[in-house]
Amino acid sequence: MNENFMEQDVRRVRTIADLAELAGVSPGTVSRALAGKTLVNEQTRQRIKALADEHGFRPNQMASRLRTRRTGVIGVVVPLGHERRQHLSDPFFMTMLGHLVDALTENGYDVMLSRVIPDAEDWLDRVVDSGMVDGVLLIGQSNQYDAIERVARRYRPLVAWGVTLPGQVHAAVGTDNLAGGRLAGERLVAHGCRRIAFLGDTSAPEIRARYDGVVAAMAEAGLPDAPLQLSCHLASDIMEQEIAAHIDALLQQGGGEMPVCGIAAASDMIAMTAVRVLADRSIAVPGALAVVGYDDLPLAAQAVPRLTTIRQDIAAGAQAMVDALFARIGGEEAGSVVLAPDLIARDSA
């Protein structure tokens, strides 16, 4: 009899019914106690939780999620409409993703990560209607601004990293890219640059705003020419070849000399790649040509020369995205947030 008692006492509790029998209460009381409901008095709640811990009981998360109609999962989506060859290993994505995942998991959420090549108009509809997530964070708007706007009109727990335009429906968090581009242009003008090239693909709204900021800085300085716009993708496997082709074309145009004396790059990765391409052609930075990046990734301070860049506060931006998403999940209002950019002056300009 003692052996039977000991076997019963140490058995693993696998269901709420098992725990209820052990505690001498109903399964409903156990369920409410483990959920922290105040309908169960504090003493009983603590006793049931202690028994659950003692016997290694873990509530069935799937069943709980079915009851509450919550998945406990946030979708983090990277849409690559304009950059189909770009990878999640891109340092900007990895930096942003790290901050987002930290903030989400610290609040008890799991993460579902998706790299999406938009192949149909309903790509975002498929994500939000999957029943697999409680909300969606978009790392970038790519060239999918209209699709995001359309879905946001019916699906509230959606927040994007990117631009905020007048009358915008979806909540976005991002840097004032126009102001950031202006800072980059002003730095190059102060360096003595009179002819400036802009490296980046302006089909994405963020990058277009950075280009427009450089245009504004040059105009305000009374320079007659707009920056030379040199299209360059963010995908690492083709970026260097494209930049090299642009530099070689400029050298040929200038008879062996660079006809521009400054480069404003759409990202730090473009800027650092440009510095390497220039070094391969014995063009010194900043001696012969100044270069300004955008993002202030950790790599920027380690590059040679150290990169002058426009800082986006990625950590603060990620936290603002998560805060806005949680507010919207809770039924509260949460609008867009525009962060101020900062010039980080280092050696390249």
N, C-alpha and C positions, 0 to 999 in steps of 0.2 A: 504493500500500500504506500509506503514511503517513497518507493521508486516511482510509482505512478504520479504521486504528488510532485516530486522533483521534476519529472519529465514535463508535467503540465505547467509548472512554474517557470521553466526556462525556455519553453517553446517560443519560436519566433512568431510574433503577432503579424499577420499578413493582411488582414482586412479590418475595416472599421468595425465590423461585427465582432471580430476577435477581441479588439481593444475594448469595445463596449461591454462584452461579457466579463472581461478581466476587471473593468472599473465598476461594474454593477450598475451601469446606466444604459440608456437607449442609444442605438447607433446615431440617431439624430442629434443627441446631446454631444456625442463625441465629435461629429462633423462640425457642429457650431463652435465647440471649444477649440478645435484645432484651427478654425478660421478666425479665432479671436473675437467671436460675437459676444456682445455684452448681455445677451439673453441668458447666458450661462454665468453663474456667479464666479467671482474671481478664484475662490478656493477650489471649486470643482475644476475650473479651467486649468489651474496650475497642477492639480493632481493628475488629470488626464494627460497633460503634456509631459509630466514627469514619467508616467507609465509608458508613453509612446517612446520617449528617449531611452528608457531602461530596456525596452524590448526591441529597439531598432526599427520601430514602425515609421514608414515614410508614406504619406498620403499619395494616392494615385493622381499624379499631376494631370494626366489626360482627362480623367473623369472630372476633376475639379474645373478644368478649362471648358469642358462641355457644359457644365452647370452654369458657369459665369459668362459663357460666350466670349471669353478672352483666351487668346493663345499664349500670352506671355512672350511673344516673339515680335521683334521689330524688323522690318525689311530695310536693309541698307542697299540702295540700288545705284549703280554707276551707269548712266546712259551714255553711249558712245555713238551718237548719230553722225557727228562731224569728224570723229577720230576712231574709225573702226579697227585700226590696228594697234591702238593704245592698250596697255595692259595694266592690271591692278598693281603690278610691281612698281609702277611709276611712283617716285618718292612723294609727290604731292598726295596721291591717293592713299598711300600707306600712312603718311603723317595724319591726315584727316581721319582715316579709318581707325587708327589707334585711339585717338581722342574720343571718337563717337562710341566705340566699343567699350572703352573704360567707363564712360558716363552711363551707358545703357545697362551694362552688367552690374555696376554698383547699385543700380535701382531694381535689380532682380529680373531683368529681361534677358532673354536669349536673342541672338542675332541671326538673321538669314541674309546672306550676302549674295547679290546678283550683279553680274556684269552683263549689261543688255545692249545688244546691237538692234536698234529699233527697225524691225522688218515689216511692221504693219502699224496702222494708225492706233490700234487698240493695245499696243504693248504695255502701257501703264495700266489700262483697265484690267488686263490679265493679272497683274501683280496685286492690285488693291482688291479685286474680286475673288482672289484665290481662296479666301477663308483661312489662310495660313499666318496672317500677320495682324497685329493690332494697330499698326501705323507704318508709315513709310518715310524714310529719309533719303533724299536724292543728293548724291555728291556731284553737283553740276547740273546745269540745264541743257548742256550741249546745244544742238540746234532744234531741240524739242520743246521750246517755250510754249507753243500753241497747244501741244498735246497735254502738257502739264496744267495749263490754264483750264482746259476743258474738263479734265478729271477733277481738279480742285473744286469746281463748281458743285460737285455732288459728293465729294469725299474729303472730309475735313482734316483727319489726322495725317496730313501730308506737308512736309517742310523740305525745301530745297536749299542747297548752297548755290548762290548765284546772284543775279542782278534783281533789283526791284525797280519796276517801271510804273509810271502813272496809271492808276486804275487797275493795278494787278490784283488778281484774285488769290493766287496761292501765296502762302507765307514763304519768304526767302530770307536767308541770312548770308551776308557777304560784305566784301569791302567796297567802298566807294571807288570803283575802278577808274572813273573819269578823273577823280582827284589823284589817284595813284599814278595814272599815266602822266598827269600834269607834273607831279613831283619828279618823275623820271626825266621828262623833257627839260624841266628847269635845271636839274642837276647837270645834264649834258650841255645845256646852253651856258651855264656858269663855268663849265670846264673849258669853254671856248669853242664848242662845236657850232658850226653854222650849217652844215649839211648832215642830216641824221637819217639813219635807216631804222625801220621798225621790222623786227623779225617775229612773225606769228600769223596764224590763220584767223582772219577777222570775221569769219562766218559765225563764230560763237559770240554771243552778246557780251560776255565779260571781256574778251580780248578786244572786241571792237571798241568798247568803252576805253580801254587802256590806250589804244591807238588814237582815239579822239582826244584823249588827254594830252598826248604828246603833240598833236596838231595844235591844240589850244596854247600850250606853252610856247611853241615856236611862233605862233601868231602874236602872242602877247609880247614876245621879245622883238617883234618887228622883222622877223626873218621872212623873206619872200616865198620860200619854197616849203611845201608840206613835207613831212617825212616820207622817204622812199619806202613803200610798203612791199616787203619781201615775204611771200607766203611760206610758211614752214609748219609742218605737222608736229604734234607732240609725241607721236609714236617713236620710240627710241631706235627702232630698226631702220627707219628712213630719215630721221632728223639730221644726222651728220651729213649724209649725202646731199640733202637739199641745201643745207647751209653752205657746204663746200661749193656747190654749184653756184650759189648766189655770190659768194666771195670771189670765186674765179671770174665770174662774169663782170663783177665790179672792177677787179684788177685789170681785166682786158679793156674795159671801158676807159679806165684811167691811165692806160699805157704803162701798167706795172705799179701804179700808185693807187691807193684807195681814194675814190672820189667822195667818200663820206668820212667824217672823223669821229662819229659816235653811233652806237647801236643801242636802241631801247628794245629789250627782248620781252616777249609776252610771258615768259616764265624763267625761273632760275635754271632749269635744265637746258632750255634753249640758249640762255646766256653762257652757261659753262661750256656747252658744246661749241658755241661760237668762239670762245676764247681758245679752246683747243685747236680748232680749225685755223684760226689766225696764227697761233704759235707754229703750226706745221708749215706755214708760209712765211715765217720769220717776221711777222707783224706783231710788234710788242703792244701789250695792254698793261697800263693805260698810255704808255709813251706815244705810240703812233695812233692809237684809236681807243676811245673810252667805251666801256660796256656797262649797262645797268640791267639787272634782272628784275624779276617780280615773284614774290612769295616769301622770301627769306626762309627757305628750308634749312634744316641743320647743316646740310652739305655746303651751303653758301659761305659759311664762315671758315670752312676747311679747304676751299678751293685755292688754287694758286694761279693768279693773285686772288686774294680774298675778294668776294663779290660784293660790290655795291648793289643794293637791291631795294625794292619796295616791300615792306613787311605787311603781310596779312596776319592778323592774330588768329592763327588756325585753332589754337586751344580754346580761346574765348568764343570763336565762331561755332565750334562743335558743341560747346556747352549751351550756347544760345539756341542752336537747332534742337537739341534734346529738350531743353526747357519749353520751347514753343510746342514741340510735339506732345509732351506730357500734358500741357495745358489744353491742347485741342482734344486729346483723348478724354480728358476730364470734362469736356463740354465748355471750356472757357474760351474767351477770345485771346488770340495771340497773333499779332501782326508781324510784319517784316522788321528786320534789324539790319541797319547799315553801319558797318564798322569803319572807323577812320584809318587810312593807311599811314605808314610812317616810312620816311627815308632812312635807310641804314647805310651810312657812308663807310665804305671800306676802301680797298685798294684799286679796284678795276675802273673806278671813275672818281 
